[in-house]
Amino acid sequence: MTAEPLPVPPTRAFHVAPDEVGERLDRFLAKHLPDRSRSGLSRLIENGRVKVSGKVPTKAGHALRANDEVIVE
């Protein structure tokens, strides 16, 4: 019997709109991924599963800037 591979969650990408500039990363993600809890999103950020314009932020309170691209793995 062979084990089934675990499903890989899809990568999601978002662009920061002008009215979202300055918003906290965790709040931004909660708005765009309403099926996930804020604590779960914070864990993704802390575990390096979220990138902002190619960089891995270290805090959920990271302030977003104009033209940032947010990628969630």
C-alpha positions as CSV (number, residue, x, y, z in Angstrom):
1,M,0.0,0.0,0.0
2,T,1.5,3.4,-1.0
3,A,0.8,6.5,0.9
4,E,-1.1,9.3,-0.8
5,P,0.8,12.5,-1.1
6,L,-0.5,15.3,1.1
7,P,-2.3,18.0,-0.8
8,V,-0.3,21.2,-1.3
9,P,-2.3,24.3,-0.6
10,P,-2.4,26.7,-3.5
11,T,-0.1,29.8,-3.5
12,R,-2.2,33.0,-3.3
13,A,-0.9,36.4,-4.5
14,F,-2.4,39.8,-3.8
15,H,-1.5,43.4,-4.7
16,V,-1.8,46.2,-2.2
17,A,-4.4,48.7,-3.4
18,P,-3.9,52.5,-2.7
19,D,-6.5,52.4,0.1
20,E,-4.6,49.5,1.8
21,V,-1.3,51.3,2.1
22,G,-0.2,51.4,5.8
23,E,-2.4,48.5,6.7
24,R,-1.0,45.7,9.0
25,L,-0.1,42.6,7.1
26,D,-2.3,40.3,9.4
27,R,-5.3,42.5,8.9
28,F,-4.7,42.7,5.1
29,L,-4.5,38.9,5.0
30,A,-7.6,38.4,7.2
31,K,-9.6,40.6,4.8
32,H,-8.4,38.7,1.7
33,L,-8.5,35.2,3.2
34,P,-11.6,35.3,5.4
35,D,-11.7,31.5,5.8
36,R,-8.5,31.6,7.9
37,S,-8.2,32.8,11.5
38,R,-6.0,35.8,12.4
39,S,-3.9,33.5,14.7
40,G,-3.4,31.0,11.8
41,L,-2.4,33.8,9.5
42,S,0.1,35.1,12.2
43,R,1.6,31.6,12.4
44,L,2.0,31.6,8.6
45,I,3.8,35.0,8.8
46,E,6.0,33.8,11.7
47,N,6.9,30.6,9.9
48,G,8.1,32.4,6.8
49,R,5.2,31.3,4.6
50,V,4.2,34.9,3.6
51,K,6.4,37.2,1.4
52,V,5.9,40.9,0.8
53,S,7.5,42.0,-2.4
54,G,10.0,39.1,-2.3
55,K,11.0,39.6,1.4
56,V,9.9,37.5,4.4
57,P,8.4,39.9,7.1
58,T,9.1,38.9,10.7
59,K,6.0,40.5,12.3
60,A,2.3,40.3,11.7
61,G,2.1,44.1,12.2
62,H,4.3,44.8,9.1
63,A,2.9,47.9,7.5
64,L,2.2,47.5,3.8
65,R,3.4,50.0,1.2
66,A,2.2,51.0,-2.3
67,N,2.7,48.4,-5.0
68,D,3.6,45.6,-2.5
69,E,2.8,42.1,-3.7
70,V,1.8,39.7,-0.9
71,I,2.3,36.0,-1.5
72,V,1.0,33.3,0.8
73,E,2.3,29.8,0.4
